[in-house]
Amino acid sequence: MAKRTKSKPQERGSVLFDVLYEDESRASNRRVPMEILGGLDGDAPAREIIEEQDRVIAEKSGRPLKPIRSLTRSPIRVPSTVTND
């Protein structure tokens, strides 16, 4: 019998994006599932997910849908440590 090797745990979760709209407004920390990103398309699938989120928000709020100018990944925040001096 062949020896079974353990597979490494997959990173799951989401990636945060900052969105810049055509009217110069911004939306920060828009959440996109990590498993749809990467591969040959890179971050392109994130635009589709965020556009769908925007459609739902526009329908619920009654406001018009704003076209997206650009998407960038939000910077990763490092939690600050609290010191008790």
N, C-alpha and C positions, 0 to 999 in steps of 0.2 A: 504494500500500500504506500502511496505517495504521502509525504508529510504535508499537512495542511498549514498554510501560512496565514497569519492574521492580517487582515486588511486594515489600513489606517482609517480612523474615523473621518467621515466627510465633514467639512465645514458647512454648517447650515445657518440659515438666518437671512438677513437682508442687507442691502447696500443702500446708503442714503445718497440722494442726488439733490443738487441745487439747480433750480430751473429759472432761466431768464426768458421772459415773454417778449413778444414784439413791441409791446407798449412800455418796455423798460421796467416792468414790475418783476418782482422776484418771489419765488417760493423756496424755502429752505427745507432740507431734511425730508424729502419725499422718498418714501420707502418702496424698494423694489426687491422681490425675492432673488436671492443670490443664484439659485439654480438655473435661471434663464439667461444669466450673463456669461460672457466668455465665449470660447469657441471662435469660429470664423467671423461672427457678427460683432464680437466685442460687447460694447455697451448699447448698440443699436436697439435691441429688444426693450431696453428700459424706456425709450421714447414712446413706444406703443403702449406700454403699461401705464405710464404717466398720462398720456393723452386719454386713455380710457378712464383713469381716475378723474381727470379734469372734466370729461363728458358727464360723468355721474354727478360731480359737484355742481356743474353748470345747470343740469336738469333740476336738481334739488333746490338750488338757490334762485333760479329764474334769471340768472345773469348769462350774457353771451360767452361762448367759448373763446378763450384767448389762444392765438397761435404761439407755439414755442419757438424761440429763437435758438437757444442752446441749452445743453445739459452738461453739467460737470459733477463729478463725484464730490460729495461733501468731505471736508478734511476729517480725518479720524481724530476724535477727541481722546486724549489720555486723561483718565480721571485723576484729579488732584488729590494728594494725600493730606489728611488732617493731622496736624501735630498738636499734641497736648503738652506744651511747655510750661 
